[in-house]
Amino acid sequence: MVDQGIYYIPRSDSPAQSSIQFFDFANEKFKPIARTEKREFSVLSVSLDDRWILYSQIDQAGSDLMLVENFR
C-alpha cells in the first residue's frame, strides 16, 4: 500500500500466469502493472519512490527423497 493506492495480485484461475494490479484511491480505478509467468507468490513489496516492485515466485515445487546409509 502506498499513499496513492494499493498494489496487489488478484486471484487467477490460470495456473500458468497472474498479474500485478494497482487500485488508485483518487479515481477509484484499477490499472494493470505487469503480467507474471507464475501465479504463486508469497511476497509483494513496492519501493518508497514507487519505481520498483519486488515479488517472489515459486519456480519449482517438489520434494526430494534422500537415502543416507551408514550415518551412525
C-alpha positions as CSV (number, residue, x, y, z in Angstrom):
1,M,0.0,0.0,0.0
2,V,1.3,3.5,-0.9
3,D,-0.3,6.9,-0.4
4,Q,-1.9,6.9,-3.8
5,G,-3.4,3.4,-3.8
6,I,-2.8,-0.4,-3.3
7,Y,-0.6,-2.7,-5.4
8,Y,-2.0,-6.3,-5.3
9,I,-2.1,-9.6,-7.0
10,P,-5.6,-10.7,-7.9
11,R,-6.7,-14.3,-7.7
12,S,-6.1,-16.0,-11.0
13,D,-7.8,-19.2,-12.4
14,S,-4.9,-19.7,-14.7
15,P,-2.2,-22.0,-13.3
16,A,0.4,-20.5,-15.7
17,Q,0.2,-16.8,-15.1
18,S,-1.1,-14.0,-13.0
19,S,-0.7,-10.2,-12.8
20,I,0.2,-7.3,-10.6
21,Q,-2.5,-4.6,-10.4
22,F,-2.9,-1.2,-8.9
23,F,-6.0,0.4,-7.4
24,D,-5.9,4.2,-7.5
25,F,-7.6,5.8,-4.5
26,A,-8.1,9.2,-6.3
27,N,-10.1,7.9,-9.3
28,E,-11.1,4.5,-7.9
29,K,-9.8,2.7,-11.0
30,F,-7.8,-0.5,-11.4
31,K,-4.7,-0.4,-13.6
32,P,-2.7,-3.5,-14.7
33,I,1.0,-3.1,-13.9
34,A,2.7,-6.3,-15.0
35,R,2.0,-9.8,-16.1
36,T,3.9,-12.6,-14.4
37,E,4.8,-16.1,-15.7
38,K,3.8,-17.9,-12.5
39,R,0.9,-17.4,-10.2
40,E,2.3,-18.5,-6.9
41,F,3.5,-15.6,-4.8
42,S,4.4,-15.1,-1.1
43,V,5.8,-11.5,-1.1
44,L,5.0,-8.3,-2.9
45,S,6.8,-5.0,-2.0
46,V,6.9,-1.6,-3.6
47,S,9.8,0.8,-3.2
48,L,9.2,4.1,-1.3
49,D,9.6,6.1,-4.6
50,D,7.1,3.8,-6.5
51,R,9.8,3.0,-9.1
52,W,10.4,-0.7,-8.2
53,I,8.3,-3.7,-7.3
54,L,9.8,-6.7,-5.7
55,Y,8.0,-10.0,-5.6
56,S,8.8,-13.7,-5.1
57,Q,7.5,-16.6,-7.1
58,I,7.8,-20.3,-6.9
59,D,9.8,-21.6,-9.8
60,Q,9.7,-25.3,-8.8
61,A,7.6,-27.1,-6.3
62,G,8.5,-30.6,-5.2
63,S,10.3,-32.8,-2.8
64,D,13.5,-34.8,-2.8
65,L,13.7,-38.2,-1.1
66,M,17.3,-38.9,0.1
67,L,18.7,-42.2,1.2
68,V,21.5,-41.8,3.8
69,E,23.4,-45.0,4.5
70,N,25.8,-45.7,7.4
71,F,25.0,-42.5,9.3
72,R,25.7,-43.9,12.7
